[in-house]
């Protein structure tokens, strides 16, 4: 099972299973087409400071 944790301004935002799966698929699709990313992805951490 995919587990996605979303935090905004250090506040955890609850996501339903569908949203977790959707975000995971979008990010994995992007990474699989990116040079230098290992073929076997076990976990992903993204941090964005605006």
MMTF fields as JSON, N, C-alpha, C and O atoms, coordinates in Angstrom:
{
  "mmtfVersion": "1.0.0",
  "mmtfProducer": "UNKNOWN",
  "numBonds": 199,
  "numAtoms": 200,
  "numGroups": 50,
  "numChains": 1,
  "numModels": 1,
  "chainsPerModel": [1],
  "groupsPerChain": [50],
  "chainIdList": ["A"],
  "bondAtomList": [4, 2, 8, 6, 12, 10, 16, 14, 20, 18, 24, 22, 28, 26, 32, 30, 36, 34, 40, 38, 44, 42, 48, 46, 52, 50, 56, 54, 60, 58, 64, 62, 68, 66, 72, 70, 76, 74, 80, 78, 84, 82, 88, 86, 92, 90, 96, 94, 100, 98, 104, 102, 108, 106, 112, 110, 116, 114, 120, 118, 124, 122, 128, 126, 132, 130, 136, 134, 140, 138, 144, 142, 148, 146, 152, 150, 156, 154, 160, 158, 164, 162, 168, 166, 172, 170, 176, 174, 180, 178, 184, 182, 188, 186, 192, 190, 196, 194],
  "bondOrderList": [1, 1, 1, 1, 1, 1, 1, 1, 1, 1, 1, 1, 1, 1, 1, 1, 1, 1, 1, 1, 1, 1, 1, 1, 1, 1, 1, 1, 1, 1, 1, 1, 1, 1, 1, 1, 1, 1, 1, 1, 1, 1, 1, 1, 1, 1, 1, 1, 1],
  "groupList": [{"groupName": "UNK", "atomNameList": ["N", "CA", "C", "O"], "elementList": ["N", "C", "C", "O"], "formalChargeList": [0, 0, 0, 0], "bondAtomList": [1, 0, 2, 1, 3, 2], "bondOrderList": [1, 1, 2], "singleLetterCode": "X", "chemCompType": "L-PEPTIDE LINKING"}],
  "groupTypeList": [0, 0, 0, 0, 0, 0, 0, 0, 0, 0, 0, 0, 0, 0, 0, 0, 0, 0, 0, 0, 0, 0, 0, 0, 0, 0, 0, 0, 0, 0, 0, 0, 0, 0, 0, 0, 0, 0, 0, 0, 0, 0, 0, 0, 0, 0, 0, 0, 0, 0],
  "groupIdList": [1, 2, 3, 4, 5, 6, 7, 8, 9, 10, 11, 12, 13, 14, 15, 16, 17, 18, 19, 20, 21, 22, 23, 24, 25, 26, 27, 28, 29, 30, 31, 32, 33, 34, 35, 36, 37, 38, 39, 40, 41, 42, 43, 44, 45, 46, 47, 48, 49, 50],
  "secStructList": [7, 7, 7, 7, 7, 3, 3, 3, 6, 6, 3, 3, 3, 7, 7, 7, 2, 2, 2, 2, 2, 2, 2, 2, 2, 2, 2, 2, 2, 2, 2, 2, 6, 1, 6, 6, 7, 7, 1, 1, 7, 7, 7, 7, 7, 7, 7, 7, 7, 7],
  "xCoordList": [0.841, 0.0, 0.881, 1.889, 0.485, 1.189, 0.836, -0.318, 1.827, 1.56, 2.171, 3.384, 1.324, 1.769, 1.397, 0.256, 2.358, 2.107, 2.299, 3.359, 1.282, 1.336, 1.262, 0.356, 2.223, 2.227, 2.332, 3.123, 1.532, 1.579, 1.761, 0.979, 2.8, 3.141, 3.257, 2.791, 3.895, 4.132, 2.846, 2.858, 1.745, 0.462, 0.125, 0.047, -0.07, -0.355, -1.758, -2.738, -1.83, -3.087, -3.531, -2.815, -4.701, -5.161, -5.54, -6.197, -5.12, -5.429, -6.144, -5.752, -7.199, -7.88, -6.98, -6.055, -7.248, -6.431, -6.3, -5.218, -7.395, -7.377, -6.37, -5.613, -6.357, -5.431, -3.985, -3.086, -3.757, -2.404, -1.9, -0.764, -2.75, -2.384, -2.128, -1.171, -2.974, -2.839, -1.536, -0.802, -1.236, 0.005, 1.222, 2.189, 1.168, 2.276, 2.511, 3.654, 1.447, 1.583, 2.124, 2.937, 1.685, 2.171, 3.673, 4.424, 4.103, 5.512, 6.381, 7.463, 5.913, 6.679, 6.815, 7.882, 5.749, 5.807, 6.828, 7.571, 6.868, 7.847, 9.268, 10.153, 9.471, 10.822, 11.313, 12.498, 10.427, 10.841, 11.344, 12.107, 10.924, 11.398, 12.56, 12.995, 13.053, 14.148, 15.466, 15.573, 16.448, 17.777, 18.427, 18.342, 19.065, 19.812, 19.024, 19.592, 17.734, 16.907, 17.0, 16.848, 17.247, 17.347, 16.058, 14.966, 16.205, 15.036, 14.114, 12.89, 14.71, 13.929, 13.783, 14.71, 12.638, 12.387, 11.675, 10.594, 12.278, 11.683, 10.945, 9.895, 11.479, 10.785, 11.222, 12.285, 10.38, 10.616, 10.294, 9.28, 11.156, 10.882, 11.067, 12.118, 10.05, 10.106, 9.798, 8.825, 10.635, 10.41, 10.467, 11.42, 9.457, 9.397, 9.235, 8.265, 10.171, 10.07, 9.695, 10.413, 8.583, 8.128, 8.45, 8.14],
  "yCoordList": [-1.188, 0.0, 1.245, 1.313, 2.211, 3.48, 4.351, 4.391, 5.045, 5.989, 7.32, 7.428, 8.337, 9.685, 10.597, 10.589, 11.383, 12.358, 13.744, 14.051, 14.568, 15.933, 16.898, 16.815, 17.814, 18.848, 20.203, 20.388, 21.148, 22.517, 23.426, 23.374, 24.261, 25.119, 24.291, 24.688, 23.123, 22.181, 21.629, 21.112, 21.731, 21.183, 19.989, 20.12, 18.843, 17.62, 17.697, 17.997, 17.422, 17.453, 16.014, 15.252, 15.632, 14.253, 14.006, 14.836, 12.862, 12.481, 11.139, 10.212, 11.044, 9.766, 8.859, 9.33, 7.568, 6.59, 6.945, 6.817, 7.392, 7.75, 8.858, 8.779, 9.895, 11.017, 10.583, 11.032, 9.718, 9.214, 8.449, 8.635, 7.593, 6.798, 7.694, 7.478, 8.69, 9.587, 10.386, 10.458, 10.984, 11.744, 10.851, 11.248, 9.657, 8.72, 8.387, 8.382, 8.11, 7.76, 8.917, 8.704, 10.129, 11.302, 11.475, 11.678, 11.395, 11.613, 10.475, 10.723, 9.233, 8.106, 8.193, 7.908, 8.583, 8.734, 9.768, 9.562, 10.874, 11.925, 11.407, 11.615, 10.737, 10.272, 9.186, 9.154, 8.294, 7.208, 7.726, 7.043, 8.92, 9.491, 10.469, 11.13, 10.554, 11.469, 10.708, 9.666, 11.232, 10.616, 10.606, 11.589, 9.508, 9.418, 8.851, 8.609, 8.638, 8.076, 6.554, 5.989, 5.883, 4.419, 3.782, 4.321, 2.632, 1.932, 1.434, 1.494, 0.947, 0.434, 1.533, 1.778, 2.186, 3.264, 2.688, 2.112, 2.842, 2.32, 3.401, 3.135, 4.606, 5.709, 7.022, 7.116, 8.021, 9.336, 10.384, 10.288, 11.379, 12.492, 13.772, 13.983, 14.626, 15.902, 17.004, 16.928, 18.028, 19.18, 20.423, 20.61, 21.258, 22.488, 23.672, 23.743, 24.59, 25.832, 26.95, 27.214, 27.599, 28.697, 30.033, 31.078],
  "zCoordList": [0.0, 0.0, 0.0, 0.703, -0.792, -0.9, 0.299, 0.725, 0.838, 1.919, 1.53, 1.35, 1.399, 1.059, 2.214, 2.678, 2.678, 3.745, 3.146, 2.601, 3.247, 2.729, 3.901, 4.73, 3.963, 4.992, 4.317, 3.393, 4.783, 4.287, 5.496, 6.445, 5.455, 6.597, 7.873, 8.942, 7.728, 8.826, 9.426, 10.543, 8.702, 9.142, 8.253, 7.032, 8.861, 8.13, 7.507, 8.189, 6.203, 5.469, 5.226, 4.576, 5.738, 5.536, 4.073, 3.445, 3.542, 2.164, 2.161, 2.87, 1.355, 1.174, 0.346, -0.316, 0.384, -0.343, -1.821, -2.396, -2.441, -3.853, -4.137, -5.105, -3.292, -3.481, -3.255, -3.965, -2.276, -2.038, -3.257, -3.692, -3.797, -4.966, -6.175, -6.918, -6.37, -7.511, -7.427, -8.413, -6.279, -6.122, -6.33, -6.98, -5.782, -5.937, -7.405, -7.863, -8.143, -9.555, -10.39, -11.289, -10.103, -10.83, -10.611, -11.565, -9.364, -9.038, -9.584, -10.117, -9.454, -9.979, -11.496, -12.04, -12.178, -13.623, -14.04, -14.999, -13.33, -13.609, -13.385, -14.215, -12.265, -11.929, -12.872, -13.207, -13.306, -14.198, -15.539, -16.222, -15.914, -17.17, -16.966, -17.909, -15.737, -15.409, -15.362, -14.714, -16.046, -16.105, -14.719, -13.982, -14.372, -13.127, -11.957, -10.892, -12.135, -11.06, -11.144, -12.227, -10.015, -10.042, -10.574, -10.397, -11.223, -11.767, -10.654, -10.776, -9.575, -8.446, -7.393, -6.621, -7.359, -6.401, -5.186, -5.312, -4.005, -2.775, -1.996, -1.413, -1.981, -1.319, -1.955, -2.568, -1.793, -2.386, -1.33, -0.639, -1.207, -0.311, -1.112, -1.716, -1.118, -1.826, -0.832, -0.082, -0.834, 0.039, -0.847, -1.604, -0.75, -1.563, -0.625, 0.129, -0.667, 0.107, -0.854, -1.819, -0.594, -1.442, -0.81, -1.383]
}
